[in-house]
Structures are given as structure tokens and as C-alpha cells.
Amino acid sequence: MVVVSSREFRTNMMSYFTESNGDDFIVKTRDHGSFKVSIKPVKRDDAILNIPPEYRRDPYEISPSGDPFFADQRNIDMIEERLKKSEKEDAVFHEMLPDESLDDFLTRIEHEL
């Protein structure tokens, strides 16, 4: 395992990123101790790759964060189906009051049920 100073790492950071081949190394600092660094390339999100190709969609079409849950068309279909079902059954919805904490909200709806 290679041990380098923080100055050496900072100066030649790109070479450590490109030439590490997944090897770990230690970066020693004067004031903050030593850190083990593991450089591993990031691959496409495994959650999206596990979705069968016929159900994949761009998660950013629905979610600003690109949540992988929305990359699966089956999940979108399930949500839409439940929304339609709730409209037909006159479902009861609860809204949080202004300045109401989550704990207070949960307590309030628990007593209403």
C-alpha cells in the first residue's frame, strides 16, 4: 500500500485517480491524521440496470432528483392505479396544518382514524 502526503496527493490528484487501478492508498496529513483512500470507478446505477428494458424510463421525467423508483414504468402504473382507485372510493386524505410537526400530524390522524 502506498503512503503519500496530503500535499503530494493534492498536487498529483489526477494521476492517483487515473492510475490507481482500484488499489487503496494512505494519505497522511499533519493535523488530521491519516486517511485510507479507495478509488473505484462509478458505474451506472445498479437499481436502474436491474429493471427489465421494456419497463425502463427516464426517472427525471417525473422526479427532479432522478429517484430510481420512477425509472420503472410498473411503479408509475401502480401509483396511477391507486390514485384512480382512491378517487372512486372517496378516499380520505389528511393534510398537515401550517407549522404542525410530523409527530403532531401523525398523532392527530391516528386519533381521527
N, C-alpha and C positions, 0 to 999 in steps of 0.2 A: 504494500500500500504506500502510495506517495504522500509525503507531508510537505505542504507549501505554506509560505507566509501569506497573510491576507493581502499584502502589497503585491506579491508575485501573482496571486490568483487574480486580483483586480487588474493588473497590467496585462496579463495574458489570458483573460477570461474566455475569449472566443476559442482559443486553441484547446482549453480544457473541455469546453462544450463539444467541440467537433472531434477531438482525438481521444476522448475518454473510453470509447467502446464499451460503455456500461460499467467501467471499473470505478470503485469507490476511491476517494482520497480525503485527506485530512487538511483542513485549512486552520492554521494556528493564528490567533490574534493576541496582541499584547494585553489588552484589557478585558476581553470577554471569553477567554479560554479557547478551546479547540472545537471544531465542528466537522462531523463526518458528512461528506457530500457525495450523493449518488446521482449520477447523470443518466437518465433513461429517457429516450425519445417518447413523446406523447403520440399515441395512435388515435384514430377516430374513436369516438365514444362507443364502448362495447355495448352499451344499452341499445343504441340505435342499430348496431350491426346484428343484434340478436332478433330484431324484428324481421319477419319474412318480407322479402322485397315487395310483394304485392300489397302490403299494408303500410309501407313506409310513406311518410310525408314530411314536408319541411315543418319542424316544430315552431319556427319563428312566424309562421302564418297566423298562429293563434296565441302563442306565448312570447312576450317580449324578451324573456330570459332564455328562450330556446329549450325549455324543460323537455327532456326526452320522453316524458309521459305523453306529450302531444305529438310525438313523431309516429305514433301508432294509430292508424285510422280506426281500429277497433275500439280504442279508448274514446275517441271523439264520438263514434256512433253510440257508445254506451251512455255518454253524457247527454247527447241529444235525445236519446230514447227516454231517459229518466226525466228530463225536463218536460217532454211532451206528456209523459205519464202523470207527472205532478200537476200539470195544468188541467188535465181531465179529471183528476181526483180531488180537486180543490184542496191541494196541499196547504199546510200551514207553514208559513215562513216566519222566522224570528229575525229581527234586526237589532243590532247593538244600538243603545242610546248614545247620544253625544257624551263624551267624557266618561263612558262606562268602561271599566276594566274587563278583561276577558274572564277573570274569575267571577266578577259580579254578574256578567252576562250569562255564564253557564249556570250559576246558582239560580238566577231568575227564571231561565227557561226550564230548568229541572223542576221548579215548583209549579210551573204552568202546565206541565205535562201530566 
